[in-house]
Amino acid sequence: MDVVVETPKARGRIGVRRKFAAYIALTKPRVIELLLVTTAPVMILAQASLGQPHGVLPNLWLVLGTLIGGSLSAGSAGAFNCYIDRDIDRVMDRTKKRPLVTGELSDREALVFAWVLGVASVLWLGFLVNWLSAALSLAAILYYVLIYTLLLKRRTPQNIVWGGAAGCMPVLIGWSAVTNSLGWAPLILFGIVFLWTPPHYWPLSMRYRADYQAVGVPMLAVVRGRTVVGLQVVLYAWATVACSLLLVPVARVGLVYAAVAVVAGGWFVYESHRLYGRAIRHTDARPMRVFHSSITYLTLIFLAVGIDPLVHIPLL
């Protein structure tokens, strides 16, 4: 069975399997993977915050339902983003294989798909988890689409700083799914991801500076240059690590989390300083090294968030 599709370049026929893969690509699955890494561990910590004995896991059906709802929410935001940015995606080398550029999906198909995923995520979380989590999911979609994609991205070099707040919402959704409330601990976890986003994304923008410059997106690397970007990466990396350490007294986490936060944080800061050092010496800054390191750092931090309550070793 084939599906007829019109592309900006040509007309052709693609199979159902390829069409399905195009819909998956529209959701930006790598971003979803990273968001899920932050959600499940937070749910374990939230369960411990309820006064349960250490080692008690949250209801696994609740975890599964929250991860599915969160995936639908993130997928919706990603699909809306691809639809809105389809004009610049056709110019940038980094995005030229997205399905709206290749013509594997039409603009209408992408827009309908984004709306369906968004509505489904809110209803799924509302009926199967709780309505606080559903409201946070809706807020994340609206913020990413309206504030970041439409308002900030093409207007200010601070786009990724404030726009990155949408990527912090999964930690709030995960916490509220278990407790049906929020508090200082989830806000600190939110702060970790918020402060981590610029030193994660700015190195990527250094790598693809010419792409952003060609389409008029004022990423910091475009308007200020490598040295300023390197310095900002260092400052935000330090702020991220400092915020991560606040979780120790607030959430009363133990030795496992504290050790990972210090060691992984030290490594993240070191890589950030290396980037800055290369930038001021006008050598190859190797920004993708920091980009990939930042992903590893965040993964380790949130793995520690989930493991610490299960094998809790008090600091004192």
C-alpha positions, -999 to 999 in steps of 0.1 A, spaced: 0 0 0 14 34 -11 6 69 -1 7 97 -27 26 127 -15 35 161 -31 69 176 -22 84 210 -28 108 193 -52 89 165 -69 60 142 -67 65 106 -56 50 77 -38 63 64 -4 54 33 15 34 32 47 65 22 67 84 53 55 53 75 61 52 62 97 89 69 102 83 104 89 56 110 116 80 97 142 108 120 130 84 149 132 82 144 170 120 148 174 125 115 192 160 123 205 146 152 224 118 129 238 144 104 250 162 131 269 130 144 285 120 109 296 154 104 312 145 133 335 109 122 342 111 86 356 138 93 382 120 123 395 89 101 401 110 78 423 123 107 443 87 121 446 76 87 459 103 89 486 91 124 495 57 110 506 74 94 536 75 59 520 103 36 531 135 39 510 134 15 481 96 17 474 89 24 437 60 44 425 32 25 408 47 12 376 14 17 356 15 54 368 51 57 356 42 41 322 11 64 319 31 95 327 59 86 303 34 80 275 16 113 282 49 131 284 60 116 251 28 127 234 32 162 248 68 166 237 60 151 203 32 176 198 55 205 207 82 191 183 57 187 155 44 222 159 80 235 159 87 216 126 56 231 110 63 267 121 100 265 112 96 247 79 108 277 60 142 279 77 145 241 79 147 241 41 178 263 42 197 248 72 219 218 66 212 205 101 174 202 94 173 196 56 162 159 62 131 167 83 100 153 68 84 187 58 116 195 39 118 162 21 81 162 13 74 129 31 47 148 50 26 177 39 21 208 59 -15 199 66 -6 164 78 20 178 102 -3 204 116 -32 179 122 -7 154 137 6 181 161 -29 190 173 -39 154 177 -9 146 198 -14 178 219 -50 171 227 -43 134 233 -15 142 258 -37 165 279 -66 141 279 -44 111 286 -26 127 316 -59 142 329 -78 110 330 -51 85 337 -27 105 359 -41 138 373 -53 171 360 -23 190 375 0 170 353 -23 176 323 -23 213 329 15 213 331 17 194 299 -6 219 281 15 247 295 47 231 282 33 228 247 19 264 246 52 278 260 74 260 235 52 269 205 40 304 214 68 318 235 99 300 222 92 292 186 70 321 176 81 349 199 117 344 210 136 322 185 139 347 156 141 378 177 166 375 206 199 357 213 184 349 247 159 326 229 173 294 242 176 307 278 140 315 283 126 292 257 144 263 274 118 265 302 95 243 282 121 215 284 121 217 321 84 209 325 88 170 324 103 171 359 73 190 372 50 166 354 68 136 369 67 150 404 30 161 402 20 127 388 31 110 420 22 137 446 -5 158 428 14 188 441 46 208 436 72 220 460 108 232 464 124 199 453 108 198 419 115 235 414 152 229 421 151 200 395 134 224 371 162 249 378 189 223 370 174 216 335 167 254 330 203 263 337 217 233 319 199 242 286 221 271 275 255 254 280 240 223 262 226 241 232 250 270 227 279 247 217 255 232 191 248 267 178 285 273 175 289 242 154 260 253 131 267 290 133 266 294 95 232 277 93 216 301 119 233 331 103 219 321 68 183 321 81 186 351 104 181 333 137 201 354 162 217 327 182 244 339 206 271 324 185 259 345 155 256 379 172 285 378 197 311 352 186 329 322 201 346 339 231 314 353 245 296 320 239 324 301 257 323 324 287 285 321 289 288 283 287 312 284 316 290 306 338 259 286 331 277 253 337 288 266 372 253 277 379 239 243 369 262 225 393 255 249 421 217 244 416 222 206 415 238 207 450 208 226 464 189 194 461 211 177 488 196 197 518 162 204 503 153 168 492 175 152 518 192 130 492 221 108 502 257 100 493 249 85 459 234 117 445 258 140 462 288 121 449 275 121 413 265 157 415 301 167 426 320 144 402 298 148 371 295 185 378 332 189 380 337 171 347 309 193 331 326 225 343 360 213 332 347 206 297 331 240 296 364 257 306 382 238 279 357 251 253 363 287 266 401 282 266 401 271 230 378 299 220 400 327 235 431 311 219 413 310 185 419 273 180 393 247 172 368 250 200 354 215 195 319 226 207 303 193 200 325 178 228 307 200 253 273 193 236 277 155 241 292 159 275 262 179 286 239 151 276 260 126 296 261 150 326 223 154 327 217 117 323 241 109 352 225 135 374 190 122 369 200 86 372 214 95 406 181 112 414 163 79 408 189 56 423 196 75 455 162 69 471 165 32 463 199 26 479 198 56 503 231 61 521 229 90 544 256 117 541 260 118 579 
